[in-house]
Amino acid sequence: MVFFLLPIVIFCIFMSIRTLFIPNTIKGKIVSLDNFFYLATVYLTLIIGFGLIYLIFELMGMSVLREANNEKHYSIFETSFYFSSMMLFSVGNGDVIPHGIGRFIAAIEALIGYTLPAAFVARVMFEREK
């Protein structure tokens, strides 16, 4: 079951990012409510997708995340999605640390998090020139 879910999650993440590069997906004004919801949807899809990847690995028994502060214990569900959002919007704040394959996944997510705003702005400006 897990090996069936992981490719589906990765496919959804890929399709979400791919929408930035398809012609005629963003129309209209540079700053609009449609563009805001479009970008928010892409971010939400990525947070949920990468959070599910971390969660799937944890449920498989492969520890990819650990909390730096062992005093508070949160559920693996909360930790996975929290860490996913921290890696997408910044480089994290050090309270959850990836290890093993989690480092590679976190690096990919951070790279996407840094390039997504630039790709979105470039896409809007490209459409504006047309």
C-alpha positions as CSV (number, residue, x, y, z in Angstrom):
1,M,0.0,0.0,0.0
2,V,2.8,2.4,0.9
3,F,4.7,1.8,-2.3
4,F,1.5,2.5,-4.2
5,L,0.9,5.8,-2.3
6,L,4.4,7.3,-2.7
7,P,4.4,7.5,-6.5
8,I,0.9,9.0,-6.5
9,V,2.0,11.8,-4.0
10,I,5.2,12.5,-6.1
11,F,3.1,12.6,-9.3
12,C,0.7,15.2,-7.7
13,I,3.6,17.3,-6.5
14,F,5.1,17.2,-10.0
15,M,1.8,18.1,-11.7
16,S,1.4,21.1,-9.3
17,I,4.8,22.5,-10.1
18,R,4.3,21.8,-13.8
19,T,1.3,24.2,-13.9
20,L,3.7,27.1,-13.7
21,F,5.2,26.2,-17.0
22,I,2.1,25.5,-19.1
23,P,1.1,28.3,-21.4
24,N,-2.1,30.3,-20.7
25,T,-2.5,29.2,-17.1
26,I,-2.2,32.7,-15.6
27,K,-4.3,35.4,-17.3
28,G,-5.2,38.9,-16.4
29,K,-3.6,41.4,-14.1
30,I,-0.3,41.0,-12.3
31,V,-1.9,41.3,-8.9
32,S,-5.2,39.6,-8.8
33,L,-7.2,37.4,-6.5
34,D,-7.0,34.6,-9.1
35,N,-3.2,34.7,-9.1
36,F,-3.2,34.7,-5.3
37,F,-5.4,31.6,-5.1
38,Y,-3.4,29.9,-7.8
39,L,-0.1,30.4,-5.9
40,A,-1.8,29.5,-2.6
41,T,-3.1,26.3,-4.1
42,V,0.4,25.3,-5.5
43,Y,1.9,26.0,-2.1
44,L,-0.8,24.0,-0.3
45,T,-0.4,21.1,-2.7
46,L,3.4,21.1,-2.1
47,I,3.1,21.3,1.7
48,I,0.6,18.4,1.8
49,G,2.6,16.4,-0.8
50,F,5.9,16.6,1.0
51,G,4.2,16.2,4.3
52,L,2.8,13.0,3.1
53,I,6.1,11.8,1.8
54,Y,7.7,12.4,5.3
55,L,4.7,10.7,6.9
56,I,4.8,7.7,4.5
57,F,8.5,7.1,5.3
58,E,7.8,7.4,9.0
59,L,4.9,5.0,8.8
60,M,7.2,2.5,6.9
61,G,9.5,2.6,9.9
62,M,12.2,4.7,8.3
63,S,12.9,7.6,10.7
64,V,13.4,10.7,8.5
65,L,12.6,13.4,11.1
66,R,13.5,13.9,14.7
67,E,12.7,16.6,17.1
68,A,15.6,18.6,18.5
69,N,13.8,19.3,21.8
70,N,12.8,15.9,23.3
71,E,10.7,17.5,26.0
72,K,7.6,18.0,23.8
73,H,6.4,15.0,21.8
74,Y,4.1,15.8,18.9
75,S,2.4,13.2,16.7
76,I,4.3,12.2,13.6
77,F,1.4,13.6,11.5
78,E,1.8,17.1,13.0
79,T,5.6,17.0,12.8
80,S,5.6,15.9,9.1
81,F,3.3,18.7,7.9
82,Y,4.9,21.3,10.2
83,F,8.4,20.4,8.9
84,S,7.1,20.4,5.3
85,S,5.8,23.9,5.6
86,M,9.0,25.2,7.4
87,M,11.1,23.7,4.6
88,L,9.0,25.2,1.8
89,F,8.7,28.7,3.2
90,S,12.2,28.9,4.8
91,V,15.0,26.6,5.6
92,G,13.4,25.5,8.9
93,N,14.1,26.8,12.3
94,G,15.9,23.9,13.9
95,D,13.3,22.3,16.1
96,V,12.8,19.4,13.7
97,I,15.9,17.9,12.1
98,P,15.9,15.6,9.0
99,H,18.2,12.7,8.8
100,G,18.9,9.8,6.4
101,I,16.8,10.1,3.3
102,G,14.9,12.9,4.9
103,R,17.9,15.2,4.2
104,F,17.6,14.6,0.5
105,I,13.8,15.1,0.5
106,A,14.2,18.3,2.6
107,A,16.9,19.7,0.1
108,I,14.6,19.1,-2.8
109,E,11.7,20.8,-1.0
110,A,13.9,23.8,0.0
111,L,15.0,24.1,-3.6
112,I,11.4,24.1,-4.8
113,G,10.5,26.6,-2.1
114,Y,13.2,29.0,-3.2
115,T,12.5,28.8,-6.9
116,L,8.7,28.8,-6.8
117,P,8.2,32.5,-6.2
118,A,10.7,33.4,-8.9
119,A,9.0,31.0,-11.4
120,F,5.6,32.5,-10.5
121,V,6.8,36.1,-11.0
122,A,8.5,35.2,-14.2
123,R,5.4,33.5,-15.4
124,V,3.2,36.5,-14.6
125,M,5.6,38.9,-16.3
126,F,5.8,36.7,-19.4
127,E,2.0,36.6,-19.6
128,R,1.9,40.4,-19.0
129,E,4.2,41.0,-22.0
130,K,1.8,39.1,-24.3
